[in-house]
Amino acid sequence: MRAAPMNTAIFFCMMQISYGAYGNAEQELDDQSKIEVIEVNARKRIENIQEVPLSITAFSHQQFKDLNIHDLQQLSKYAVSLEQPKLPIQSRLSIRGVSSGDNASFEQAVGIYVDEVYRGRMHQHRTGMFDTSSVEILHGPQVTLYGNSAIGGAVSIRSARPENDFSGYVNYKYEKNYQTHLVTSAINLPLSQDVAVRLSAKYLDQNEGIANNLFNSQSEPKIKNEAYRLSLSWQLNPSWDLYLRAETGQFSQQGHFLDVLKHVDKDGNPIENSIYTGQGDGTLNVGNAGLFTPENTFWDTKSDEALVELNYKSDSFEFKSLSALSQYKYQQSLDSDLTPLPLINTYLVEEYKQYSQEFRVSGQIQDTQYIAGVSLQKDDLLSDYFADFNTPMLLAGQFGAEFFPAINSLISPFSRALNLNQETQQQALWLDIEQPLTERLYIGLGSRWTKISKTANQSALTANILHQISNGDITDSRWLSYPELLANQSYLSDPNQYVYTDSNNQTVEPAPIPDYLLGYNIFTNFTATPHSLKGLEREEKHLMYNLSLRYQASLHTNIYATYAKGYKAGGFDLVNESNVADDAEYDSEVARVYELGVKHAWQNNRLNLALFHGSYDNLQVSVFNGAIGFNVANAPSSTSKGISVNFVNYLTNSLVLSVSGEYLDFEYDVYPEANCSKTEELATGTSLCDWSGRSTPFTPKYKANVNLEYHNEIGSSLLVRHLLNLSYKSEHGTASDNEVQTQQTAYSLLDYQLELTQANWDTSFYLAIYNLLDKEYTSMTTIIPLSTDAAFAYQLEKGREVAVGVEFNF
């Protein structure tokens, strides 16, 4: 799966611009310019995006509706710096390749903030986005104003707020190939001159899956998603105003989303008589037959959030208070062996509750703009992660199917039960200022002091198949070393008392061991150490800062340079299987990032260019080991460098070209004890490999997005709009272990949309075709647990989608 090399010069000739960056527009750069002035709130104050010393991609409310963006994965298609592959357990979000490993314990290196409320866990975003007023993607560490471990960047989402007029919209879309119904709506209700409420809703029902499952004759997976929001704005008096928001959502995905990709040896040769059928054919044959609880594959998330925002404005300063509660419950069951046999199933239950409070003050003293604040946060995380094993059937594959009855009498199915109960408390003080040094030169300085305290209990125990903690009954284990005992009826009738004499006439005494513990030992090569670690504690204090210089070379040209140093918190590992307390802990990350950029607008063009270089110490890495566990570690040293480009050109009054692109080179500098990929393990016979000098996973070197929009009027009231979008990714790794046999080749996705708007009716009709060329690709691959040689699974992605829709505004 190797892609042909792409010449760098050719890449930059076709370089893109993100169709995302049009906030509240004022129409004038000069008298003739058509380029919109984009206003952003990246630095907690409204500014022209061209005057912010930071690389930003911004989307407006109208763009979200035009592009039918409803979740982060869709957003990443139009924002080239953003990646959001959905992984089996914990999805990762990255900006410029900086992300967190696949571990439910990790904070995200990219912070997401909704109405300035931190959502640091990916499950808080399962219900997606709806009725947004703007989205801003901030590239590079956001360590002062945002904090919360956001060393990769931040995504700032703002909900549409109540307005003092009766208005609203209803948007309905039907997609044919996956039989998807999507409804989004909002209504503004002014209650008085000073009080208004807004009701928003989203409902999605996908009735047809991506692939047919031969096991149950169903297409899978199927998705239902609904979310509701009630918000209130109240102007208490000329100085004080209040904003309240309550939101709830539910996401449900039923069915399998992983299929077998291939089953090969270390050289890539197919394994003969493989148990995995239909490899890479897009047809499933996966299911469990009555053994596990639960036995179906699903994702279910229920989330709630409430916000109280209080604002005070005077002539000299502004004050803001943000009080929020955010919580969710997540359940996932996954048939992990990807066969029609009940071999391995995992079940994860996660509950999370977060309280946050922020007070801040901002203003201007002479020529100095400032913003300062204090932030407090407390969150509780409870995770239970069960891995269920049909031990007799798994071992029968090794010893021979004819011995299944004997093995079944000697050992039982069991579950490995991992638990993490963690409490985190954070306190932070921060200050950010910008001061003009001359009429054109500005200096900015920000600093955040933060203290993070974590306490936790972590355990790895055994349980029965109903997830009741137990070591099981005592059984004899001699048959593992002397398989001839499996055919010995005297032994099988009373294995714990049977006296066995081996071929050397030596008496082999019974080897008693608890049943479930024996199974645990077998699948961990007898390295299992069941444990319950109580009272784990860690505390870290960090002083983070950023420095910026901005030079306004002309009215429409700004040159800037920035430096930021930030930290991402360490913590305790849910999937730790060692009884040593230190092994349950992973260290904090350190980021040092430089950026040099220019923002220039002229006539009907805008060009924003940024060069970046980042060094990262102790990147947190979590890699599935192919057996039943994960290896969690810190990569000592890594470097990211690259260039991002954003260009807009109004070719005519009716034709707009938007192009954005990114070149990214992100490598481990020093990582001598990385977890080997399956191919490396088979080739070397070792489990640890040197990844120094290798690219990090999920990081294409080249990404691009080209957007062409044409609009014209027919008559006096009908507006026609055509939108053509091309997104491109170069070859890249799709597995956390950097597996070479599952690299994704370079590919492009083409989308087209036609929209007809009848101004007199305030109604729009549209046709949308996504993945127009029906391109096959995947965003994630993984090892199939306990498979012989190298068996890999890949995530199913949608093919061509054809949708029609209507929107009515009032």
TORKOL-936591 format. One record per residue (C-alpha): residue in three letters; x, y, z. Coordinates in steps of 0.25 Angstrom, whole numbers, padded with zeros to 4 digits, always signed. Each point is the difference from the previous one (the first is absolute). Layout:
REM residues N
AlaXYZ/...
This chain:
REM residues 810
Met+0000+0000+0000/Arg+0011+0010-0004/Ala-0004+0013-0007/Ala+0009+0006-0011/Pro+0008+0011+0005/Met-0005+0014-0002/Asn+0009+0011-0004/Thr-0001+0012+0010/Ala+0000+0010-0010/Ile-0012-0006-0007/Phe-0007-0001+0014/Phe+0002+0015+0002/Cys-0005+0004-0014/Met-0014-0007+0004/Met+0000+0005+0014/Gln-0013+0002+0006/Ile-0008+0009+0009/Ser-0009-0004+0010/Tyr-0014+0004-0003/Gly-0001+0003+0014/Ala+0003+0014+0005/Tyr-0011+0010-0002/Gly-0005+0006+0013/Asn-0009+0013+0002/Ala+0004+0007-0013/Glu+0002+0015-0002/Gln+0001+0002-0015/Glu+0012+0009-0001/Leu+0015-0002-0001/Asp+0000+0012-0010/Asp-0011+0005-0009/Gln+0002-0011-0011/Ser+0003-0012+0009/Lys-0010-0012+0001/Ile+0008-0006+0011/Glu-0008-0001+0013/Val+0006+0004+0013/Ile-0001-0012+0009/Glu-0002+0003+0015/Val+0005-0010+0010/Asn+0000-0002+0015/Ala+0013-0008+0001/Arg+0006+0009+0010/Lys-0013+0002+0008/Arg-0003+0013-0007/Ile-0006+0003-0014/Glu+0011+0003-0010/Asn+0003-0001-0014/Ile+0006-0013-0003/Gln+0011+0006-0009/Glu+0005+0008+0013/Val+0001-0012+0009/Pro+0014-0006+0001/Leu-0005-0014-0001/Ser-0003-0010-0011/Ile-0016-0002+0000/Thr-0010-0007-0008/Ala-0014+0006+0002/Phe-0014-0004-0004/Ser-0013+0008+0001/His-0014-0005+0003/Gln-0004+0001-0014/Gln+0012-0008-0005/Phe-0003-0012+0010/Lys-0014+0000-0007/Asp+0005+0001-0014/Leu+0010-0011+0002/Asn-0009-0009+0009/Ile+0011-0001+0010/His-0006-0007+0013/Asp+0012-0007+0007/Leu+0015+0002+0001/Gln+0004-0011-0010/Gln-0008+0008-0011/Leu+0006+0013+0005/Ser+0014-0006-0002/Lys-0003-0002-0015/Tyr+0000+0015-0002/Ala+0011+0004+0011/Val+0013-0006-0005/Ser+0007+0001+0013/Leu-0011-0008+0007/Glu-0001-0015+0001/Gln-0010-0008+0007/Pro+0001-0015-0002/Lys-0011-0008+0007/Leu+0008-0011+0008/Pro-0007-0013+0006/Ile+0001+0005+0015/Gln+0005+0015+0000/Ser+0000+0009-0012/Arg+0011+0009-0001/Leu+0000+0015-0005/Ser+0012+0006-0006/Ile+0005+0014-0005/Arg+0013+0000-0008/Gly+0002-0015+0004/Val+0000+0003+0015/Ser-0010-0009+0007/Ser-0002-0009+0012/Gly+0002-0015-0001/Asp-0011-0010+0000/Asn-0003-0001+0015/Ala-0012+0004+0007/Ser+0008+0005+0011/Phe+0007+0011-0008/Glu-0004+0014-0001/Gln-0001+0005-0014/Ala+0012+0008-0005/Val-0010+0008-0008/Gly-0010+0007+0009/Ile-0015+0002-0005/Tyr-0007+0012+0007/Val-0015+0002-0002/Asp-0004+0014+0004/Glu+0013+0000+0007/Val-0003-0013+0008/Tyr+0011-0010-0001/Arg-0004-0014-0006/Gly+0013-0008+0002/Arg-0006-0014-0003/Met-0004-0004-0014/His-0013-0007+0005/Gln-0005+0014+0004/His-0001+0002-0015/Arg-0007-0012-0005/Thr-0013+0008-0003/Gly+0008+0009-0009/Met-0003+0015-0003/Phe-0013+0007-0003/Asp-0005+0014-0001/Thr+0014+0006+0002/Ser+0003+0015-0003/Ser+0015-0003-0002/Val+0011-0009+0001/Glu+0015+0004+0001/Ile+0012-0010-0001/Leu+0012+0006+0007/His+0013-0006-0005/Gly+0011-0003+0010/Pro+0001+0001+0015/Gln-0011+0008+0007/Val+0006-0001+0013/Thr-0004+0014+0006/Leu-0014+0003-0003/Tyr-0005-0014-0002/Gly+0009-0009+0008/Asn-0005-0014+0004/Ser+0012-0007-0007/Ala-0003+0006-0014/Ile+0014-0001-0005/Gly-0005-0004-0014/Gly-0010+0011-0002/Ala-0015+0003+0003/Val-0013-0001-0006/Ser-0009+0011+0005/Ile-0015-0002-0003/Arg-0011+0010+0002/Ser-0014-0003+0001/Ala-0010+0009-0007/Arg-0006+0009+0011/Pro-0014+0006+0002/Glu-0003+0012-0008/Asn-0011+0011+0002/Asp-0009-0004-0012/Phe-0009-0011-0003/Ser+0008-0009-0010/Gly+0005-0014-0003/Tyr+0002-0010-0010/Val-0003-0015-0003/Asn+0010-0008-0008/Tyr-0004-0014-0005/Lys+0010-0009-0008/Tyr-0002-0014-0005/Glu+0012-0009-0005/Lys-0004-0011-0009/Asn+0011-0010+0001/Tyr+0000-0001+0015/Gln-0014+0004+0002/Thr+0003+0011+0009/His-0009+0010+0005/Leu+0006+0013+0006/Val-0009+0011+0006/Thr+0007+0012+0007/Ser-0009+0012+0004/Ala+0000+0012+0009/Ile-0010+0011+0005/Asn+0002+0013+0006/Leu-0010+0005+0010/Pro+0001+0014+0006/Leu-0008+0000+0013/Ser+0002+0015+0002/Gln+0009+0011-0004/Asp+0011-0005+0009/Val-0002-0015+0000/Ala+0001-0010-0011/Val+0000-0015-0001/Arg+0005-0010-0011/Leu-0004-0014-0002/Ser+0009-0009-0009/Ala+0000-0014-0004/Lys+0006-0011-0008/Tyr-0005-0013-0004/Leu+0008-0011-0009/Asp-0005-0014-0003/Gln+0009-0008-0010/Asn-0008-0013-0003/Glu+0010-0006-0010/Gly+0014-0004+0004/Ile+0013+0000-0008/Ala+0001-0015-0001/Asn-0009-0013+0000/Asn+0003-0009+0011/Leu-0002-0015-0004/Phe-0001-0004+0015/Asn-0013+0007+0002/Ser-0005+0004-0014/Gln+0001+0015+0005/Ser+0007+0012-0006/Glu+0009+0006+0010/Pro+0003+0009+0007/Lys-0013+0008+0002/Ile+0000+0014+0007/Lys-0010+0008+0008/Asn+0004+0014+0006/Glu-0009+0010+0006/Ala+0004+0013+0008/Tyr-0008+0011+0006/Arg+0004+0014+0005/Leu-0008+0011+0008/Ser+0007+0013+0002/Leu-0004+0013+0006/Ser+0006+0014-0001/Trp-0004+0011+0010/Gln+0004+0014+0000/Leu-0001+0003+0015/Asn+0004+0015-0001/Pro+0009+0008-0009/Ser+0012-0006+0006/Trp-0003-0014+0004/Asp-0005-0012-0009/Leu-0003-0014+0002/Tyr+0001-0012-0009/Leu-0005-0014+0004/Arg+0001-0013-0009/Ala-0005-0014+0003/Glu+0003-0011-0010/Thr-0002-0015-0001/Gly+0003-0010-0010/Gln+0001-0015-0003/Phe+0008-0007-0011/Ser-0002-0015-0003/Gln+0007-0008-0010/Gln-0004-0015-0002/Gly+0008-0010-0007/His+0014-0003-0005/Phe+0009+0011-0006/Leu+0013-0008-0001/Asp+0002-0011-0011/Val+0012-0009-0003/Leu+0010+0006-0009/Lys+0010-0011-0001/His+0007-0012+0006/Val+0014-0001-0004/Asp+0014-0004+0004/Lys+0011+0010+0003/Asp+0003+0001-0015/Gly-0014+0003-0003/Asn-0003-0014-0006/Pro-0015-0004+0003/Ile-0002-0011+0010/Glu-0006-0013-0006/Asn-0013-0005+0006/Ser-0002+0012+0008/Ile-0011+0001+0010/Tyr-0003+0014-0005/Thr-0009+0000-0012/Gly-0003+0011-0010/Gln+0013+0008+0003/Gly-0001+0014-0005/Asp-0013-0003-0008/Gly-0009+0010+0008/Thr-0009-0011+0005/Leu-0001-0004+0014/Asn-0001-0013+0007/Val+0000+0003+0014/Gly-0008-0003+0012/Asn-0001-0007+0014/Ala-0009-0011+0003/Gly-0006+0001+0014/Leu+0012-0001+0009/Phe+0004+0014+0003/Thr-0008+0011+0008/Pro-0002+0009-0008/Glu+0002-0008-0013/Asn-0004+0011-0010/Thr+0010+0010-0005/Phe-0004+0015+0003/Trp+0004+0014+0004/Asp-0010+0007+0009/Thr+0003+0014+0006/Lys-0009+0009+0009/Ser+0005+0014+0003/Asp-0005+0012+0007/Glu+0006+0014+0002/Ala-0005+0013+0007/Leu+0007+0014+0000/Val-0003+0013+0007/Glu+0008+0012-0006/Leu-0001+0013+0007/Asn+0006+0012-0007/Tyr+0003+0015+0005/Lys+0004+0011-0009/Ser+0005+0014+0004/Asp+0008+0011-0007/Ser+0013-0005+0006/Phe-0001-0015+0001/Glu-0008-0013-0002/Phe-0003-0011+0010/Lys-0005-0014-0004/Ser-0004-0012+0009/Leu-0001-0014-0007/Ser-0006-0011+0009/Ala-0003-0014-0007/Leu-0003-0014+0003/Ser+0003-0010-0011/Gln-0002-0015+0001/Tyr-0002-0013-0008/Lys-0002-0015+0001/Tyr+0006-0009-0011/Gln-0002-0014-0003/Gln+0007-0008-0011/Ser+0000-0015-0003/Leu+0009-0005-0011/Asp+0001-0014-0007/Ser+0015+0001+0000/Asp+0004-0014-0007/Leu-0008+0004-0013/Thr-0005-0014-0003/Pro-0014-0006+0001/Leu+0005-0008+0012/Pro-0001+0005+0015/Leu+0015+0001+0003/Ile+0003+0014+0005/Asn-0009+0012+0004/Thr+0003+0013+0007/Tyr-0009+0008+0009/Leu+0003+0014+0005/Val-0008+0009+0009/Glu+0004+0014+0003/Glu-0006+0011+0008/Tyr+0005+0014+0001/Lys-0004+0013+0007/Gln+0007+0013-0001/Tyr-0002+0013+0008/Ser+0007+0013-0004/Gln+0000+0014+0004/Glu+0007+0012-0007/Phe+0001+0014+0004/Arg+0007+0010-0009/Val+0002+0015-0002/Ser+0004+0007-0013/Gly+0003+0014-0004/Gln+0010+0010-0005/Ile+0009+0009+0008/Gln+0005+0011-0009/Asp+0005-0008-0012/Thr+0001-0013+0007/Gln-0011-0011-0002/Tyr-0001-0010+0011/Ile-0008-0012+0004/Ala+0002-0007+0013/Gly-0007-0012+0007/Val-0001-0011+0010/Ser-0005-0014-0004/Leu-0005-0011+0009/Gln-0004-0014-0005/Lys-0003-0013+0007/Asp-0003-0013-0007/Asp-0003-0014+0003/Leu+0002-0012-0009/Leu-0004-0014+0002/Ser+0003-0010-0010/Asp-0002-0015+0000/Tyr+0006-0008-0012/Phe-0003-0015-0002/Ala+0006-0009-0010/Asp-0007-0013-0001/Phe+0007-0013-0005/Asn-0006-0013-0004/Thr+0012-0007+0005/Pro-0004-0014-0004/Met-0003+0003-0014/Leu+0012+0009-0002/Leu+0009-0011+0005/Ala-0007-0011-0008/Gly+0006+0008-0012/Gln+0014-0003+0005/Phe-0001-0014+0006/Gly-0010-0005-0011/Ala-0016+0001-0001/Glu-0001-0015+0004/Phe+0005+0004+0014/Phe-0010+0011+0002/Pro-0009-0009+0010/Ala+0012-0003+0008/Ile+0005+0014+0001/Asn-0014+0005+0003/Ser+0000-0009+0012/Leu+0013+0006+0005/Ile-0001+0015-0002/Ser-0012+0010-0001/Pro-0002+0012-0008/Phe+0004+0012+0009/Ser+0001+0016-0001/Arg+0012+0009+0003/Ala-0006+0011+0008/Leu+0007+0014+0000/Asn-0004+0011+0008/Leu+0004+0015+0002/Asn-0007+0009+0010/Gln+0007+0014-0001/Glu-0002+0014+0006/Thr+0007+0012-0006/Gln+0000+0014+0005/Gln+0006+0011-0008/Gln+0003+0015+0004/Ala+0006+0010-0009/Leu+0003+0015+0000/Trp+0003+0007-0013/Leu+0003+0013-0007/Asp+0001+0004-0014/Ile+0004+0014-0005/Glu+0003+0007-0013/Gln+0008+0013-0001/Pro+0004+0008-0012/Leu+0015+0003+0000/Thr-0001+0009-0012/Glu-0012+0005-0009/Arg+0002-0013-0008/Leu+0007-0010+0009/Tyr-0008-0007+0011/Ile+0005-0010+0011/Gly-0009-0010+0007/Leu+0004-0008+0013/Gly-0009-0010+0007/Ser+0003-0009+0011/Arg-0008-0011+0008/Trp+0003-0007+0013/Thr-0007-0012+0002/Lys-0001-0011+0011/Ile-0006-0014-0003/Ser-0003-0010+0011/Lys-0004-0014-0003/Thr-0004-0011+0009/Ala-0004-0014-0005/Asn-0003-0015+0003/Gln+0004-0009-0012/Ser-0002-0015-0001/Ala+0002-0012-0009/Leu-0008-0012+0005/Thr-0007-0012-0006/Ala-0015-0003+0000/Asn-0010-0010-0005/Ile-0007+0003-0014/Leu-0011+0007+0007/His+0011+0010+0005/Gln-0001-0004+0015/Ile+0014+0001+0006/Ser+0006-0013+0003/Asn+0012-0009-0002/Gly-0008-0012-0003/Asp+0000-0014+0005/Ile+0013-0007+0002/Thr+0005-0008-0012/Asp+0012-0008-0004/Ser+0009+0006-0011/Arg+0010-0012-0003/Trp-0007-0003-0013/Leu+0006+0013-0006/Ser+0014-0006+0001/Tyr-0005-0014-0002/Pro-0011+0000-0011/Glu-0001-0015+0000/Leu-0008+0002+0012/Leu-0012+0005-0008/Ala-0002-0014-0005/Asn+0002-0007+0013/Gln-0014-0003+0006/Ser+0005-0003+0014/Tyr+0006+0014+0001/Leu-0012+0007-0006/Ser-0009-0007+0010/Asp+0008+0005+0012/Pro+0011+0010-0004/Asn+0003+0006+0013/Gln+0003-0014+0006/Tyr+0006-0008-0011/Val+0014-0004+0001/Tyr+0008+0001-0013/Thr+0013-0006-0004/Asp+0007+0006-0012/Ser+0008-0007-0011/Asn+0012+0001+0009/Asn-0007-0008+0011/Gln+0000+0013+0008/Thr-0013+0003+0009/Val-0006+0013-0004/Glu-0008+0005+0012/Pro-0013+0008-0002/Ala+0002+0015-0003/Pro-0013+0006+0006/Ile-0003+0014-0004/Pro-0013+0008-0001/Asp-0008-0002-0013/Tyr-0001+0015-0004/Leu+0014+0003+0004/Leu+0005-0011-0008/Gly-0007+0005-0013/Tyr+0006+0014+0003/Asn+0014-0006+0001/Ile-0001-0007-0013/Phe-0004+0012-0008/Thr+0011+0009+0007/Asn+0011-0011-0002/Phe-0001-0002+0016/Thr+0004+0015+0002/Ala-0014+0003+0006/Thr+0001+0007+0014/Pro-0015+0002+0005/His+0000+0012+0009/Ser-0008+0011+0007/Leu+0009+0013+0002/Lys-0007+0009+0010/Gly+0003+0015+0003/Leu+0008+0003-0012/Glu+0004+0015+0000/Arg+0008+0010-0009/Glu+0001+0015+0000/Glu+0006+0008-0011/Lys+0002+0015-0001/His+0004+0007-0013/Leu+0003+0014-0004/Met-0004+0002-0015/Tyr+0002+0012-0009/Asn-0001+0005-0014/Leu+0007+0012-0006/Ser-0004+0007-0013/Leu+0005+0011-0009/Arg-0009+0006-0011/Tyr+0005+0010-0010/Gln-0011+0007-0009/Ala+0008+0002-0013/Ser-0012+0007-0006/Leu-0014+0002+0001/His-0003-0014-0005/Thr+0013-0007+0004/Asn+0004-0006+0013/Ile+0012-0008+0003/Tyr+0001-0007+0014/Ala+0009-0010+0008/Thr-0004-0008+0012/Tyr+0006-0009+0010/Ala-0007-0009+0010/Lys+0003-0009+0011/Gly-0010-0009+0006/Tyr-0003-0013+0007/Lys-0010-0011-0001/Ala-0004-0007+0013/Gly+0005-0014+0004/Gly-0009-0010+0007/Phe-0004-0014+0003/Asp-0002-0011-0010/Leu-0013-0007-0001/Val+0006-0012-0008/Asn+0012-0002+0010/Glu+0002-0015+0003/Ser+0012+0001+0009/Asn-0001+0000+0015/Val+0011+0010+0002/Ala-0006+0014+0003/Asp+0010+0008-0008/Asp-0004-0009-0013/Ala-0014+0006+0001/Glu+0005+0014-0002/Tyr+0004+0007-0012/Asp+0007+0014-0001/Ser-0004+0013-0005/Glu+0004+0005-0014/Val+0008+0013-0003/Ala-0002+0008-0013/Arg+0009+0011-0005/Val-0006+0006-0013/Tyr+0005+0011-0009/Glu-0009+0006-0011/Leu+0003+0011-0011/Gly-0011+0005-0008/Val-0005+0010-0010/Lys-0014+0005-0003/His-0002+0008-0012/Ala-0012+0005-0008/Trp-0001+0007-0013/Gln-0011+0004-0010/Asn-0008-0013+0000/Asn+0010-0010+0006/Arg+0004-0004+0014/Leu+0012-0008+0003/Asn+0004-0005+0014/Leu+0013-0008+0002/Ala+0006-0006+0012/Leu+0013-0008+0003/Phe+0001-0008+0012/His+0010-0008+0008/Gly-0003-0008+0013/Ser+0008-0008+0009/Tyr-0008-0010+0010/Asp+0006-0007+0012/Asn-0007-0013+0005/Leu-0012-0001-0009/Gln-0010-0009+0006/Val-0001-0013-0009/Ser-0010-0012+0002/Val+0001-0012-0010/Phe-0008-0012+0000/Asn+0010-0012+0001/Gly-0008-0010-0008/Ala-0003-0009+0012/Ile-0009+0005+0010/Gly+0007+0013+0005/Phe+0005+0013-0003/Asn+0014+0006+0002/Val+0000+0014+0005/Ala+0013+0008+0000/Asn+0006+0014-0002/Ala+0008+0002-0013/Pro+0012+0008+0005/Ser+0001+0010-0012/Ser-0007+0004-0012/Thr+0000+0011-0011/Ser-0011+0006-0008/Lys+0003+0010-0011/Gly-0008+0005-0012/Ile-0007+0010-0008/Ser-0015+0004-0001/Val-0006+0008-0011/Asn-0014+0007-0001/Phe-0004+0007-0013/Val-0013+0007-0005/Asn-0002+0006-0013/Tyr-0013+0006-0006/Leu+0002-0003-0014/Thr-0012+0007-0005/Asn-0012+0006+0007/Ser-0006-0014+0000/Leu+0012-0010+0001/Val+0008-0002+0013/Leu+0012-0009+0001/Ser+0004-0004+0014/Val+0013-0008+0002/Ser+0007-0005+0013/Gly+0011-0010+0001/Glu+0010-0005+0010/Tyr+0014-0007+0000/Leu+0003-0007+0013/Asp+0012-0008+0004/Phe-0002-0006+0014/Glu+0010-0010+0004/Tyr+0005-0007+0013/Asp+0014+0005+0002/Val+0003-0009+0012/Tyr-0009-0012+0003/Pro+0009-0013+0002/Glu-0010-0008+0007/Ala-0013+0001-0008/Asn-0010-0011-0001/Cys+0003-0008-0013/Ser-0010-0001-0010/Lys-0005-0014-0004/Thr+0009-0001-0012/Glu+0012+0005+0008/Glu-0003-0010+0011/Leu-0001-0012-0010/Ala+0013+0004-0007/Thr+0008+0003+0013/Gly-0006-0009+0010/Thr+0000+0012+0010/Ser-0011+0008+0006/Leu+0008+0013+0000/Cys+0005+0008-0012/Asp+0008+0013-0002/Trp-0009+0010-0007/Ser+0010+0011+0000/Gly-0001+0008-0013/Arg-0014-0006-0003/Ser-0012+0008-0003/Thr-0011+0000+0010/Pro-0013-0007-0004/Phe-0012+0007-0006/Thr+0008+0011-0006/Pro+0000+0002-0015/Lys+0011+0009-0005/Tyr-0009+0007-0010/Lys-0014+0004+0002/Ala-0008+0009-0009/Asn-0014+0006-0002/Val-0005+0007-0012/Asn-0014+0006+0000/Leu-0006+0007-0012/Glu-0013+0007+0001/Tyr-0009+0006-0011/His-0013+0008+0002/Asn-0009+0007-0009/Glu-0014+0006+0000/Ile-0012-0005-0009/Gly-0010+0011-0001/Ser-0002+0009+0012/Ser-0002-0010+0011/Leu+0007-0014-0003/Leu+0015-0001+0004/Val+0007-0012-0005/Arg+0013-0005+0007/His+0010-0011-0004/Leu+0010-0005+0009/Leu+0012-0009-0004/Asn+0009-0005+0011/Leu+0013-0009-0001/Ser+0007-0005+0012/Tyr+0014-0007-0001/Lys+0008-0008+0009/Ser+0014-0006-0003/Glu+0004-0014+0005/His+0000-0002+0015/Gly-0001-0010+0011/Thr-0013-0004+0005/Ala+0004-0008+0012/Ser+0005+0004+0014/Asp+0012-0010-0002/Asn+0004+0006-0013/Glu-0002-0013-0007/Val+0006+0000-0014/Gln-0010-0010-0006/Thr-0012+0009+0003/Gln+0005+0013-0006/Gln-0011+0008-0007/Thr+0004+0005-0014/Ala-0002+0014-0004/Tyr-0015+0003-0004/Ser-0009+0011-0003/Leu-0015+0002+0003/Leu-0009+0009-0009/Asp-0013+0006+0004/Tyr-0010+0008-0007/Gln-0012+0008+0004/Leu-0011+0007-0007/Glu-0009+0010+0007/Leu-0012+0008-0005/Thr-0005+0011+0009/Gln-0014+0007-0002/Ala+0002+0013+0007/Asn-0015+0003+0000/Trp-0003-0013+0007/Asp+0013+0001+0009/Thr+0001-0015-0004/Ser+0012-0008-0006/Phe+0001-0013-0007/Tyr+0013-0007-0002/Leu+0006-0013-0006/Ala+0013-0005+0007/Ile+0009-0011-0005/Tyr+0011-0004+0010/Asn+0012-0009-0005/Leu-0005+0002-0014/Leu+0010-0010-0006/Asp-0003-0010+0011/Lys+0014-0001+0005/Glu+0004-0012+0009/Tyr+0009+0004+0012/Thr+0001-0002+0015/Ser+0004+0009+0011/Met+0004-0011+0010/Thr+0006-0014+0001/Thr+0003-0009+0011/Ile+0005-0014+0004/Ile-0010-0010+0002/Pro+0002-0006+0015/Leu+0007-0013+0002/Ser+0001-0003-0015/Thr+0011-0008-0006/Asp+0010+0006-0009/Ala-0005+0014-0004/Ala-0015+0002-0001/Phe-0005+0014-0001/Ala-0014+0007+0000/Tyr-0004+0014-0006/Gln-0011+0010+0002/Leu-0011+0000-0010/Glu-0002+0014-0006/Lys-0012+0005-0008/Gly+0000-0001-0015/Arg-0008+0010-0009/Glu-0011+0007+0007/Val-0011+0007-0008/Ala-0009+0009+0008/Val-0011+0010-0003/Gly-0005+0010+0010/Val-0008+0012+0003/Glu+0001+0012+0010/Phe-0011+0010+0004/Asn+0004+0012+0007/Phe-0010+0009+0007/
